[in-house]
């Protein structure tokens, strides 16, 4: 009886604490590689720290933030990030919505098209950016060759403000349209067919069904993709860095994003404290985006 009682207590302890042991690796890794760097970066943003001697910190208070907000290059990078984000996100999500609507119909080889949609997403950002950099070459790029065939002079894509931002945006659009297409497709397949049948009985065309049935049903999914794409645009780094091969984002900083500006301050100007302030500013921007998402989602739930 004592042995059975010990086994029962051991079983109860095991049933109580085993779930925590199973999920503990995630929290340990998150604390080591997520929470600690976040808190340490916040602490470093309040100090004057050099990359040459990162262990020596001199208290600076909010000087890094005030210095940051007075820097014209910070506002230039923020403006570039916003512009590239809009140019890349809006066409990307509209194209993804249209492609998902086409794939939602019964097509021959639909599985092939779905796999093909994910191919750009699976491509390395370095490989994709280098290929697009060659396509947008000023003298021998295929884009300028195609424009020249219709009488348009060569465009210096890298050195122009709008041209460089459009070129970088096309890389983002090419890589992420297929990913968002499959997200929309999964949401469309969850829409009940009864809604489409009722709309068809009322005389609605395919376009009217798409506008009045599909779009309202996808509002939570559309909101999710908008938020995720906005977060990705805020953190944009690899595409502008590899497109021009410089951390300044062009000779006039015409396509330097916040990620590139952080990289320049921390690893080229050796101001780790200032780079930490940039990182926390980006983090606060993402927090604001998350709060806006929460408020809109809450309003949508009330409207339903």
Backbone as CSV, one residue per row, in Angstrom:
resi,resn,N_x,N_y,N_z,CA_x,CA_y,CA_z,C_x,C_y,C_z
1,UNK,0.825,-1.206,0.000,0.000,0.000,0.000,0.865,1.264,0.000
2,UNK,1.996,1.232,0.770,2.891,2.393,0.766,3.513,2.592,-0.605
3,UNK,3.875,1.465,-1.276,4.451,1.571,-2.614,3.428,2.154,-3.584
4,UNK,2.184,1.737,-3.479,1.142,2.268,-4.356,0.902,3.747,-4.080
5,UNK,0.981,4.142,-2.803,0.794,5.546,-2.474,1.923,6.398,-3.037
6,UNK,3.189,5.885,-2.969,4.318,6.624,-3.531,4.167,6.768,-5.041
7,UNK,3.725,5.683,-5.696,3.515,5.760,-7.140,2.431,6.763,-7.485
8,UNK,1.383,6.801,-6.665,0.300,7.751,-6.922,0.794,9.190,-6.773
9,UNK,1.592,9.463,-5.712,2.123,10.808,-5.541,3.085,11.166,-6.666
10,UNK,3.905,10.181,-7.086,4.837,10.433,-8.171,4.083,10.729,-9.466
11,UNK,2.989,9.993,-9.683,2.179,10.226,-10.880,1.545,11.610,-10.836
12,UNK,1.067,12.025,-9.668,0.450,13.347,-9.558,1.469,14.462,-9.811
13,UNK,2.685,14.290,-9.240,3.719,15.294,-9.492,4.106,15.330,-10.963
14,UNK,4.166,14.131,-11.566,4.525,14.065,-12.976,3.450,14.723,-13.833
15,UNK,2.189,14.452,-13.545,1.095,15.047,-14.321,1.032,16.558,-14.130
16,UNK,1.460,17.047,-12.928,1.392,18.474,-12.659,2.539,19.240,-13.294
17,UNK,3.755,18.677,-13.243,4.939,19.443,-13.656,5.469,19.078,-15.032
18,UNK,5.072,17.952,-15.592,5.582,17.551,-16.916,5.253,18.555,-18.008
19,UNK,4.017,19.091,-18.080,3.743,20.089,-19.141,4.684,21.289,-19.083
20,UNK,5.019,21.742,-17.868,5.945,22.875,-17.761,7.339,22.490,-18.249
21,UNK,7.732,21.252,-17.994,9.046,20.805,-18.472,9.081,20.721,-19.990
22,UNK,7.954,20.335,-20.601,7.917,20.208,-22.057,8.008,21.567,-22.754
23,UNK,7.393,22.588,-22.167,7.404,23.910,-22.808,8.559,24.782,-22.326
24,UNK,9.315,24.328,-21.337,10.406,25.150,-20.800,11.500,25.456,-21.824
25,UNK,11.856,24.551,-22.766,12.904,24.927,-23.740,12.566,26.186,-24.529
26,UNK,11.291,26.343,-24.898,10.923,27.551,-25.637,11.189,28.800,-24.815
27,UNK,10.758,28.796,-23.550,10.934,29.975,-22.715,12.399,30.231,-22.401
28,UNK,13.203,29.170,-22.272,14.632,29.352,-22.032,15.303,30.004,-23.243
29,UNK,14.990,29.496,-24.434,15.570,30.085,-25.644,15.053,31.499,-25.878
30,UNK,13.761,31.727,-25.587,13.213,33.069,-25.760,13.864,34.051,-24.791
31,UNK,14.096,33.609,-23.551,14.733,34.489,-22.579,16.179,34.796,-22.975
32,UNK,16.876,33.775,-23.529,18.290,33.962,-23.857,18.484,34.756,-25.142
33,UNK,17.648,34.493,-26.151,17.868,35.096,-27.464,16.805,36.121,-27.864
34,UNK,15.805,36.323,-27.032,14.776,37.305,-27.329,14.647,38.375,-26.271
35,UNK,14.333,37.956,-25.043,14.085,38.913,-23.970,15.360,39.613,-23.511
36,UNK,16.428,38.841,-23.275,17.669,39.460,-22.803,18.250,40.454,-23.813
37,UNK,18.354,40.122,-25.120,18.851,41.136,-26.067,17.970,42.382,-26.111
38,UNK,16.654,42.196,-25.981,15.752,43.352,-26.011,16.015,44.270,-24.829
39,UNK,16.112,43.695,-23.622,16.347,44.503,-22.433,17.749,45.107,-22.440
40,UNK,18.733,44.332,-22.885,20.107,44.854,-22.922,20.235,45.987,-23.939
41,UNK,19.544,45.858,-25.066,19.563,46.934,-26.058,18.925,48.196,-25.496
42,UNK,17.826,48.035,-24.748,17.210,49.188,-24.114,18.135,49.856,-23.106
43,UNK,18.874,49.044,-22.340,19.842,49.599,-21.379,20.997,50.280,-22.114
44,UNK,21.470,49.674,-23.185,22.580,50.266,-23.942,22.169,51.564,-24.622
45,UNK,20.869,51.700,-24.956,20.423,52.930,-25.617,20.500,54.134,-24.694
46,UNK,20.619,53.887,-23.403,20.729,54.972,-22.426,22.176,55.289,-22.078
47,UNK,23.106,54.695,-22.807,24.529,54.883,-22.539,25.258,55.257,-23.826
48,UNK,26.436,55.801,-23.653,27.350,56.028,-24.759,28.272,54.827,-24.838
49,UNK,28.124,54.034,-25.901,28.860,52.781,-26.050,29.517,52.765,-27.414
50,UNK,30.750,52.331,-27.441,31.480,52.221,-28.705,31.698,50.757,-29.040
51,UNK,31.678,50.439,-30.319,31.923,49.072,-30.754,33.346,48.628,-30.434
52,UNK,34.267,49.584,-30.318,35.653,49.242,-29.993,35.772,48.706,-28.571
53,UNK,34.921,49.165,-27.672,34.969,48.718,-26.281,33.533,48.619,-25.758
54,UNK,32.789,47.573,-26.144,31.365,47.504,-25.814,31.073,47.305,-24.336
55,UNK,32.065,46.897,-23.545,31.820,46.690,-22.121,31.920,47.987,-21.314
56,UNK,32.496,49.018,-21.904,32.622,50.303,-21.216,31.452,51.190,-21.597
57,UNK,30.604,51.484,-20.638,29.406,52.279,-20.871,29.459,53.569,-20.062
58,UNK,29.081,54.643,-20.691,28.993,55.947,-20.040,27.547,56.418,-20.095
59,UNK,26.984,56.694,-18.915,25.564,57.059,-18.838,25.281,58.304,-19.677
60,UNK,24.250,58.210,-20.524,23.877,59.329,-21.382,22.417,59.701,-21.251
61,UNK,21.642,58.923,-20.528,20.218,59.213,-20.387,19.504,59.100,-21.725
62,UNK,18.711,60.096,-22.038,17.947,60.115,-23.294,18.667,60.876,-24.402
63,UNK,19.982,61.088,-24.216,20.723,61.865,-25.212,20.718,61.177,-26.574
64,UNK,20.835,59.842,-26.595,20.846,59.130,-27.877,19.534,59.321,-28.624
65,UNK,18.428,59.379,-27.877,17.131,59.569,-28.515,16.968,61.002,-29.011
66,UNK,17.354,61.982,-28.185,17.258,63.373,-28.627,18.181,63.643,-29.814
67,UNK,19.387,63.048,-29.756,20.325,63.180,-30.888,19.753,62.521,-32.130
68,UNK,19.044,61.429,-31.924,18.457,60.706,-33.056,17.366,61.526,-33.726
69,UNK,16.494,62.133,-32.934,15.381,62.883,-33.497,15.825,64.198,-34.133
70,UNK,17.042,64.626,-33.836,17.591,65.824,-34.480,18.397,65.501,-35.729
71,UNK,18.565,64.205,-36.014,19.379,63.780,-37.151,18.507,63.721,-38.403
72,UNK,18.875,64.482,-39.425,18.092,64.496,-40.655,18.129,63.154,-41.373
73,UNK,19.226,62.396,-41.184,19.326,61.102,-41.853,18.355,60.091,-41.240
74,UNK,18.051,60.236,-39.947,17.046,59.360,-39.338,15.678,59.602,-39.965
75,UNK,15.294,60.869,-40.102,13.992,61.171,-40.695,13.960,60.783,-42.175
76,UNK,15.108,60.894,-42.833,15.187,60.454,-44.226,14.987,58.948,-44.319
77,UNK,15.635,58.205,-43.406,15.474,56.748,-43.401,14.047,56.359,-43.054
78,UNK,13.426,57.075,-42.122,12.035,56.785,-41.765,11.106,57.053,-42.942
79,UNK,11.348,58.144,-43.651,10.542,58.458,-44.834,10.732,57.405,-45.922
80,UNK,11.982,56.992,-46.152,12.241,55.948,-47.152,11.561,54.637,-46.773
81,UNK,11.617,54.293,-45.487,10.973,53.062,-45.029,9.475,53.110,-45.259
82,UNK,8.866,54.270,-44.960,7.429,54.420,-45.170,7.076,54.352,-46.654
83,UNK,7.860,55.029,-47.491,7.569,55.044,-48.927,7.715,53.657,-49.538
84,UNK,8.838,53.000,-49.260,9.044,51.653,-49.803,7.989,50.696,-49.270
85,UNK,7.612,50.874,-47.997,6.580,50.011,-47.424,5.255,50.138,-48.149
86,UNK,4.856,51.368,-48.465,3.579,51.573,-49.179,3.665,51.051,-50.601
87,UNK,4.780,51.362,-51.294,4.917,50.947,-52.692,4.955,49.432,-52.816
88,UNK,5.523,48.761,-51.832,5.646,47.303,-51.914,4.435,46.571,-51.337
89,UNK,3.806,47.123,-50.313,2.732,46.399,-49.630,1.409,46.455,-50.388
90,UNK,1.027,47.642,-50.849,-0.289,47.785,-51.484,-0.403,46.941,-52.763
91,UNK,0.521,47.065,-53.748,0.401,46.200,-54.941,0.541,44.717,-54.617
92,UNK,1.391,44.436,-53.659,1.616,43.037,-53.288,0.344,42.374,-52.786
93,UNK,-0.374,43.012,-51.878,-1.578,42.414,-51.313,-2.723,42.404,-52.321
94,UNK,-2.804,43.437,-53.182,-3.840,43.436,-54.215,-3.617,42.310,-55.217
95,UNK,-2.359,42.127,-55.635,-2.045,41.028,-56.553,-2.292,39.681,-55.893
96,UNK,-1.927,39.555,-54.623,-2.140,38.286,-53.910,-3.619,37.965,-53.806
97,UNK,-4.444,38.988,-53.573,-5.891,38.769,-53.476,-6.464,38.313,-54.813
98,UNK,-6.015,38.942,-55.907,-6.500,38.540,-57.222,-6.049,37.146,-57.611
99,UNK,-4.795,36.816,-57.346,-4.286,35.481,-57.677,-4.984,34.405,-56.849
100,UNK,-5.224,34.702,-55.569,-5.929,33.728,-54.728,-7.352,33.508,-55.230
101,UNK,-7.983,34.557,-55.717,-9.342,34.421,-56.257,-9.336,33.524,-57.497
102,UNK,-8.314,33.660,-58.336,-8.224,32.792,-59.521,-7.946,31.347,-59.126
103,UNK,-7.032,31.149,-58.169,-6.690,29.791,-57.751,-7.816,29.123,-56.970
104,UNK,-8.760,29.909,-56.498,-9.872,29.339,-55.739,-10.843,28.589,-56.643
105,UNK,-10.790,28.893,-57.949,-11.605,28.141,-58.895,-10.922,26.812,-59.225
106,UNK,-11.696,25.903,-59.756,-11.156,24.590,-60.123,-10.382,24.724,-61.430
107,UNK,-9.085,24.668,-61.338,-8.217,24.804,-62.496,-7.403,23.533,-62.671
108,UNK,-7.039,23.266,-63.907,-6.133,22.147,-64.149,-4.736,22.503,-63.653
109,UNK,-4.120,21.589,-62.955,-2.786,21.844,-62.428,-2.756,22.883,-61.330
110,UNK,-3.831,22.954,-60.540,-3.883,23.972,-59.487,-2.792,23.747,-58.445
111,UNK,-2.456,22.474,-58.182,-1.393,22.197,-57.219,-0.051,22.720,-57.709
112,UNK,0.194,22.616,-59.010,1.435,23.148,-59.579,1.524,24.660,-59.364
113,UNK,0.418,25.347,-59.616,0.425,26.805,-59.455,0.620,27.194,-57.993
114,UNK,0.063,26.414,-57.085,0.231,26.727,-55.665,1.690,26.557,-55.232
115,UNK,2.308,25.495,-55.712,3.725,25.295,-55.393,4.577,26.385,-56.035
116,UNK,4.234,26.755,-57.275,4.985,27.802,-57.965,4.877,29.139,-57.238
117,UNK,3.745,29.375,-56.585,3.579,30.626,-55.838,4.578,30.743,-54.697
118,UNK,4.962,29.605,-54.127,5.881,29.629,-52.987,7.345,29.658,-53.400
119,UNK,7.627,29.462,-54.678,9.022,29.428,-55.125,9.770,30.723,-54.836
120,UNK,9.230,31.909,-55.131,9.967,33.137,-54.779,10.207,33.276,-53.283
121,UNK,9.233,32.849,-52.471,9.392,32.938,-51.014,10.527,32.057,-50.530
122,UNK,10.712,30.898,-51.193,11.779,29.979,-50.793,13.144,30.380,-51.340
123,UNK,13.171,31.354,-52.241,14.434,31.803,-52.823,15.186,32.682,-51.833
124,UNK,16.488,32.535,-51.789,17.314,33.360,-50.909,17.176,34.829,-51.268
125,UNK,17.096,35.677,-50.246,16.980,37.113,-50.490,18.228,37.640,-51.183
126,UNK,19.379,37.054,-50.874,20.617,37.498,-51.525,20.587,37.180,-53.011
127,UNK,20.192,35.942,-53.352,20.152,35.555,-54.760,19.128,36.389,-55.532
128,UNK,17.942,36.571,-54.943,16.896,37.341,-55.623,17.322,38.790,-55.827
129,UNK,17.925,39.402,-54.809,18.321,40.807,-54.923,19.424,40.994,-55.947
130,UNK,20.390,40.091,-55.981,21.480,40.217,-56.954,20.964,40.065,-58.385
131,UNK,20.006,39.175,-58.591,19.424,39.025,-59.928,18.673,40.284,-60.328
132,UNK,17.888,40.832,-59.411,17.154,42.057,-59.720,18.093,43.236,-59.915
133,UNK,19.216,43.263,-59.194,20.193,44.338,-59.393,20.759,44.299,-60.805
134,UNK,20.973,43.094,-61.329,21.443,42.986,-62.712,20.341,43.368,-63.699
135,UNK,19.103,42.988,-63.395,18.000,43.356,-64.283,17.826,44.875,-64.361
136,UNK,18.076,45.555,-63.236,17.922,47.003,-63.193,19.238,47.735,-63.478
137,UNK,20.209,47.066,-64.046,21.463,47.718,-64.391,21.248,48.875,-65.361
138,UNK,22.030,49.928,-65.191,21.820,51.135,-66.009,22.200,50.915,-67.468
139,UNK,23.335,50.249,-67.716,23.848,50.130,-69.081,23.455,48.829,-69.760
140,UNK,23.442,47.720,-68.997,23.202,46.418,-69.618,22.045,45.658,-68.979
141,UNK,21.231,46.351,-68.211,20.104,45.681,-67.575,18.986,45.376,-68.552
142,UNK,18.278,44.276,-68.299,17.207,43.866,-69.202,16.013,44.815,-69.128
143,UNK,15.791,45.430,-67.961,14.666,46.365,-67.841,14.882,47.566,-68.761
144,UNK,16.094,48.140,-68.725,16.376,49.278,-69.606,16.378,48.870,-71.075
145,UNK,16.785,47.627,-71.349,16.737,47.134,-72.732,15.297,47.076,-73.224
146,UNK,14.388,46.603,-72.366,12.981,46.529,-72.758,12.386,47.928,-72.925
147,UNK,12.781,48.858,-72.025,12.281,50.228,-72.163,12.848,50.900,-73.407
148,UNK,14.124,50.596,-73.718,14.726,51.171,-74.918,14.074,50.687,-76.190
149,UNK,13.531,49.473,-76.171,12.882,48.946,-77.371,11.590,49.686,-77.711
150,UNK,11.035,50.421,-76.732,9.835,51.210,-76.999,10.150,52.704,-76.987
151,UNK,11.439,53.055,-77.066,11.831,54.446,-77.211,12.071,55.209,-75.934
152,UNK,12.181,54.513,-74.796,12.432,55.187,-73.522,13.919,55.106,-73.207
153,UNK,14.513,56.237,-72.830,15.937,56.271,-72.517,16.244,55.456,-71.264
154,UNK,17.533,55.078,-71.146,17.974,54.315,-69.982,17.721,55.085,-68.689
155,UNK,17.285,54.353,-67.663,17.014,54.922,-66.344,18.100,54.469,-65.383
156,UNK,18.656,55.404,-64.647,19.640,55.068,-63.618,18.878,54.674,-62.355
157,UNK,18.502,53.414,-62.291,17.609,52.940,-61.240,18.197,53.120,-59.846
158,UNK,19.493,52.918,-59.703,20.088,52.945,-58.369,20.246,54.362,-57.825
159,UNK,20.554,55.321,-58.666,20.876,56.665,-58.190,19.675,57.595,-58.123
160,UNK,18.555,57.194,-58.657,17.355,58.013,-58.548,16.587,57.670,-57.280
161,UNK,15.863,58.647,-56.736,15.120,58.412,-55.490,13.938,57.482,-55.722
162,UNK,13.030,57.892,-56.601,11.854,57.067,-56.850,12.202,55.787,-57.593
163,UNK,13.126,55.875,-58.540,13.483,54.678,-59.309,14.099,53.606,-58.418
164,UNK,14.977,53.992,-57.500,15.608,53.014,-56.620,14.591,52.405,-55.657
165,UNK,13.689,53.229,-55.139,12.684,52.707,-54.219,11.695,51.788,-54.930
166,UNK,11.352,52.121,-56.170,10.477,51.238,-56.948,11.179,49.915,-57.243
167,UNK,12.475,49.976,-57.575,13.228,48.757,-57.878,13.285,47.846,-56.659
168,UNK,13.564,48.419,-55.485,13.616,47.609,-54.263,12.237,47.064,-53.926
169,UNK,11.202,47.857,-54.164,9.841,47.401,-53.878,9.457,46.217,-54.751
170,UNK,9.921,46.191,-55.999,9.597,45.055,-56.871,10.222,43.757,-56.353
171,UNK,11.382,43.861,-55.725,11.990,42.662,-55.133,11.111,42.127,-54.015
172,UNK,10.629,43.034,-53.163,9.762,42.625,-52.054,8.455,42.047,-52.586
173,UNK,7.889,42.693,-53.596,6.637,42.205,-54.187,6.833,40.814,-54.768
174,UNK,7.937,40.621,-55.496,8.186,39.312,-56.122,8.345,38.217,-55.078
175,UNK,8.984,38.530,-53.959,9.260,37.496,-52.963,8.033,37.139,-52.126
176,UNK,7.150,38.098,-51.845,6.113,37.868,-50.847,4.706,37.765,-51.407
177,UNK,4.504,38.025,-52.689,3.146,37.928,-53.237,2.608,36.509,-53.152
178,UNK,3.420,35.518,-53.515,2.962,34.137,-53.465,2.626,33.680,-52.060
179,UNK,3.404,34.103,-51.092,3.137,33.750,-49.691,1.781,34.264,-49.251
180,UNK,1.501,35.529,-49.528,0.204,36.097,-49.150,-0.936,35.507,-49.978
181,UNK,-0.623,35.092,-51.215,-1.649,34.453,-52.045,-2.166,33.180,-51.397
182,UNK,-1.262,32.368,-50.888,-1.679,31.112,-50.259,-2.442,31.364,-48.958
183,UNK,-2.086,32.420,-48.238,-2.848,32.761,-47.030,-4.275,33.149,-47.399
184,UNK,-4.415,33.982,-48.425,-5.757,34.373,-48.869,-6.524,33.175,-49.422
185,UNK,-5.834,32.303,-50.134,-6.497,31.131,-50.704,-7.050,30.230,-49.605
186,UNK,-6.260,30.024,-48.550,-6.741,29.206,-47.431,-7.970,29.837,-46.779
187,UNK,-7.967,31.162,-46.662,-9.129,31.837,-46.073,-10.340,31.759,-46.991
188,UNK,-10.125,31.861,-48.304,-11.245,31.778,-49.244,-11.884,30.399,-49.222
189,UNK,-11.082,29.372,-49.072,-11.638,28.023,-49.060,-12.438,27.736,-47.793
190,UNK,-12.279,28.593,-46.776,-13.059,28.434,-45.557,-14.389,29.173,-45.615
191,UNK,-14.618,29.959,-46.682,-15.895,30.670,-46.824,-16.970,29.663,-47.234
192,UNK,-18.104,29.604,-46.540,-19.152,28.620,-46.881,-19.686,28.835,-48.301
193,UNK,-19.884,27.731,-49.011,-20.419,27.809,-50.375,-21.866,28.304,-50.389
194,UNK,-22.554,28.158,-49.246,-23.948,28.610,-49.198,-24.058,30.103,-49.478
195,UNK,-23.040,30.869,-49.053,-23.070,32.310,-49.285,-22.999,32.624,-50.780
196,UNK,-22.153,31.888,-51.484,-22.029,32.109,-52.930,-23.295,31.654,-53.655
197,UNK,-23.883,30.539,-53.217,-25.098,30.042,-53.854,-26.257,31.014,-53.640
198,UNK,-26.327,31.573,-52.437,-27.398,32.547,-52.169,-27.205,33.807,-53.006
199,UNK,-25.949,34.255,-53.126,-25.682,35.436,-53.947,-25.983,35.177,-55.404
200,UNK,-25.655,33.958,-55.884,-25.937,33.628,-57.284,-27.442,33.579,-57.544
201,UNK,-28.217,33.052,-56.576,-29.671,33.019,-56.737,-30.255,34.424,-56.776
202,UNK,-29.598,35.373,-56.093,-30.064,36.761,-56.110,-29.608,37.501,-57.354
203,UNK,-28.884,36.806,-58.247,-28.474,37.412,-59.508,-27.124,38.099,-59.466
204,UNK,-26.318,37.824,-58.439,-25.006,38.471,-58.330,-24.030,37.834,-59.313
205,UNK,-23.256,38.669,-59.972,-22.217,38.174,-60.872,-21.014,37.711,-60.070
206,UNK,-20.022,37.120,-60.787,-18.809,36.673,-60.104,-18.106,37.849,-59.430
207,UNK,-18.044,38.990,-60.094,-17.385,40.164,-59.526,-18.148,40.670,-58.294
208,UNK,-19.474,40.684,-58.365,-20.265,41.119,-57.214,-20.126,40.148,-56.038
209,UNK,-20.029,38.859,-56.344,-19.799,37.881,-55.276,-18.445,38.113,-54.612
210,UNK,-17.449,38.455,-55.426,-16.115,38.703,-54.883,-16.103,39.932,-53.976
211,UNK,-16.809,40.978,-54.404,-16.821,42.233,-53.647,-17.673,42.118,-52.388
212,UNK,-18.837,41.497,-52.485,-19.805,41.526,-51.388,-19.798,40.260,-50.537
213,UNK,-19.154,39.201,-50.980,-19.104,37.961,-50.192,-17.669,37.637,-49.776
214,UNK,-16.761,37.587,-50.759,-15.391,37.169,-50.456,-14.648,38.193,-49.608
215,UNK,-14.661,39.443,-50.033,-13.906,40.483,-49.323,-14.367,40.636,-47.876
216,UNK,-15.678,40.755,-47.601,-16.087,40.853,-46.184,-15.691,39.629,-45.359
217,UNK,-15.714,38.455,-45.972,-15.327,37.258,-45.225,-13.831,37.208,-44.933
218,UNK,-13.044,37.921,-45.728,-11.593,37.899,-45.569,-11.055,39.074,-44.756
219,UNK,-11.921,39.884,-44.179,-11.439,41.075,-43.485,-10.429,40.771,-42.373
220,UNK,-10.644,39.768,-41.524,-9.607,39.467,-40.517,-8.288,39.016,-41.146
221,UNK,-8.373,38.230,-42.213,-7.154,37.770,-42.880,-6.432,38.920,-43.565
222,UNK,-7.188,39.802,-44.215,-6.585,40.970,-44.863,-5.893,41.852,-43.827
223,UNK,-6.532,42.039,-42.687,-5.926,42.836,-41.623,-4.631,42.195,-41.137
224,UNK,-4.636,40.874,-41.005,-3.422,40.167,-40.568,-2.281,40.360,-41.562
225,UNK,-2.562,40.196,-42.854,-1.501,40.342,-43.856,-1.009,41.781,-43.948
226,UNK,-1.911,42.748,-43.748,-1.484,44.149,-43.763,-0.511,44.417,-42.617
227,UNK,-0.836,43.917,-41.436,0.024,44.139,-40.272,1.366,43.440,-40.441
228,UNK,1.345,42.182,-40.878,2.591,41.437,-41.057,3.456,42.088,-42.137
229,UNK,2.837,42.512,-43.232,3.600,43.167,-44.296,4.168,44.500,-43.822
230,UNK,3.422,45.222,-43.006,3.918,46.487,-42.468,5.095,46.270,-41.541
231,UNK,5.016,45.241,-40.719,6.145,44.919,-39.841,7.367,44.535,-40.667
232,UNK,7.167,43.722,-41.706,8.277,43.347,-42.574,8.885,44.541,-43.282
233,UNK,8.038,45.489,-43.709,8.552,46.684,-44.378,9.347,47.555,-43.409
234,UNK,8.918,47.614,-42.154,9.650,48.398,-41.161,11.037,47.824,-40.910
235,UNK,11.163,46.509,-40.992,12.440,45.836,-40.734,13.237,45.575,-42.009
236,UNK,12.859,46.163,-43.124,13.516,45.881,-44.403,15.009,46.187,-44.329
237,UNK,15.823,45.213,-44.711,17.272,45.376,-44.573,18.048,44.741,-45.731
238,UNK,17.808,43.479,-45.994,18.626,42.742,-46.960,18.509,43.272,-48.375
239,UNK,17.289,43.582,-48.808,17.091,44.030,-50.180,17.803,45.348,-50.475
240,UNK,17.626,46.408,-49.677,18.346,47.654,-49.991,19.851,47.534,-49.808
241,UNK,20.295,46.706,-48.863,21.738,46.558,-48.659,22.405,45.905,-49.855
242,UNK,21.810,44.830,-50.369,22.416,44.097,-51.476,22.152,44.758,-52.821
243,UNK,21.103,45.539,-52.905,20.789,46.192,-54.176,21.885,47.180,-54.563
244,UNK,22.342,47.980,-53.602,23.390,48.953,-53.892,24.748,48.567,-53.359
245,UNK,24.788,47.566,-52.459,26.058,47.126,-51.898,26.666,48.101,-50.916
246,UNK,25.862,49.014,-50.366,26.381,49.994,-49.426,25.374,50.219,-48.316
247,UNK,25.895,50.537,-47.124,25.027,50.742,-45.975,24.372,52.113,-45.963
248,UNK,24.829,53.018,-46.810,24.254,54.360,-46.843,22.977,54.434,-47.673
249,UNK,22.682,53.395,-48.420,21.478,53.425,-49.238,21.563,54.391,-50.388
250,UNK,22.686,54.389,-51.081,22.883,55.286,-52.205,23.679,56.521,-51.818
251,UNK,24.123,57.245,-52.841,24.969,58.416,-52.597,24.229,59.492,-51.823
252,UNK,22.931,59.613,-52.008,22.128,60.629,-51.320,21.208,60.023,-50.266
253,UNK,21.516,58.790,-49.821,20.681,58.074,-48.841,19.249,57.925,-49.366
254,UNK,19.116,57.794,-50.679,17.783,57.826,-51.269,16.963,56.567,-51.000
255,UNK,17.589,55.467,-50.639,16.825,54.269,-50.288,17.351,53.628,-49.008
256,UNK,17.937,54.430,-48.134,18.387,53.917,-46.836,17.185,53.765,-45.905
257,UNK,16.936,52.550,-45.459,15.833,52.277,-44.550,16.319,52.368,-43.106
258,UNK,15.399,52.205,-42.169,15.772,52.258,-40.761,16.741,51.134,-40.403
259,UNK,16.542,49.962,-41.012,17.468,48.863,-40.762,18.874,49.176,-41.236
260,UNK,18.989,49.787,-42.413,20.305,50.179,-42.925,20.912,51.290,-42.079
261,UNK,20.079,52.213,-41.623,20.580,53.307,-40.795,21.123,52.774,-39.466
262,UNK,20.426,51.818,-38.884,20.913,51.163,-37.665,22.250,50.470,-37.913
263,UNK,22.316,49.760,-39.020,23.544,49.041,-39.390,24.709,50.003,-39.582
264,UNK,24.447,51.142,-40.200,25.507,52.122,-40.425,26.001,52.718,-39.105
265,UNK,25.072,53.071,-38.220,25.466,53.694,-36.960,26.216,52.733,-36.052
266,UNK,25.791,51.473,-36.022,26.402,50.529,-35.105,27.690,49.914,-35.598
267,UNK,27.741,49.544,-36.889,28.864,48.742,-37.377,29.813,49.497,-38.293
268,UNK,29.498,50.725,-38.621,30.405,51.538,-39.428,30.829,52.811,-38.687
269,UNK,29.879,53.420,-37.950,30.229,54.581,-37.130,30.567,54.193,-35.693
270,UNK,30.346,52.904,-35.349,30.732,52.324,-34.053,29.962,52.931,-32.874
271,UNK,28.785,53.518,-33.113,27.970,54.081,-32.042,26.903,53.050,-31.649
272,UNK,27.261,52.139,-30.766,26.313,51.096,-30.384,25.152,51.664,-29.577
273,UNK,25.409,52.691,-28.762,24.325,53.300,-28.010,23.290,53.926,-28.915
274,UNK,23.758,54.632,-29.952,22.831,55.248,-30.902,22.099,54.184,-31.709
275,UNK,22.808,53.126,-32.091,22.165,52.036,-32.822,21.097,51.355,-31.962
276,UNK,21.366,51.218,-30.657,20.367,50.642,-29.754,19.141,51.530,-29.660
277,UNK,19.342,52.846,-29.670,18.201,53.770,-29.647,17.361,53.629,-30.915
278,UNK,18.027,53.433,-32.050,17.294,53.210,-33.303,16.489,51.926,-33.220
279,UNK,17.104,50.873,-32.667,16.415,49.590,-32.549,15.176,49.710,-31.672
280,UNK,15.289,50.439,-30.564,14.135,50.595,-29.688,13.073,51.505,-30.308
281,UNK,13.496,52.465,-31.099,12.521,53.292,-31.814,11.731,52.442,-32.804
282,UNK,12.429,51.562,-33.524,11.738,50.651,-34.430,10.798,49.734,-33.663
283,UNK,11.234,49.268,-32.490,10.394,48.401,-31.669,9.125,49.121,-31.234
284,UNK,9.258,50.392,-30.841,8.085,51.161,-30.426,7.144,51.405,-31.600
285,UNK,7.701,51.609,-32.780,6.860,51.749,-33.976,6.049,50.482,-34.207
286,UNK,6.688,49.326,-34.045,5.982,48.059,-34.219,4.929,47.856,-33.135
287,UNK,5.195,48.332,-31.912,4.197,48.244,-30.844,2.965,49.074,-31.205
288,UNK,3.195,50.264,-31.755,2.076,51.112,-32.181,1.274,50.419,-33.282
289,UNK,1.980,49.795,-34.224,1.289,49.056,-35.289,0.444,47.928,-34.699
290,UNK,1.007,47.226,-33.715,0.259,46.155,-33.064,-0.977,46.662,-32.336
291,UNK,-0.882,47.819,-31.673,-2.037,48.390,-30.985,-3.118,48.811,-31.971
292,UNK,-2.710,49.396,-33.083,-3.676,49.764,-34.121,-4.373,48.522,-34.662
293,UNK,-3.619,47.446,-34.861,-4.202,46.181,-35.312,-5.222,45.677,-34.309
294,UNK,-4.885,45.760,-33.023,-5.800,45.284,-31.985,-7.086,46.097,-31.962
295,UNK,-6.957,47.413,-32.093,-8.138,48.269,-32.076,-9.045,48.007,-33.280
296,UNK,-8.426,47.849,-34.457,-9.229,47.586,-35.655,-9.898,46.224,-35.564
297,UNK,-9.158,45.210,-35.100,-9.740,43.867,-34.956,-10.891,43.875,-33.956
298,UNK,-10.715,44.639,-32.889,-11.791,44.726,-31.891,-13.030,45.382,-32.477
299,UNK,-12.831,46.421,-33.261,-13.962,47.094,-33.899,-14.657,46.175,-34.905
300,UNK,-13.859,45.384,-35.642,-14.459,44.443,-36.600,-15.290,43.394,-35.890
301,UNK,-14.809,42.917,-34.737,-15.580,41.935,-33.984,-16.898,42.516,-33.484
302,UNK,-16.871,43.788,-33.062,-18.113,44.416,-32.621,-19.083,44.606,-33.768
303,UNK,-18.541,44.921,-34.944,-19.425,45.119,-36.100,-20.096,43.832,-36.523
304,UNK,-19.383,42.682,-36.308,-20.004,41.393,-36.642,-21.043,41.003,-35.609
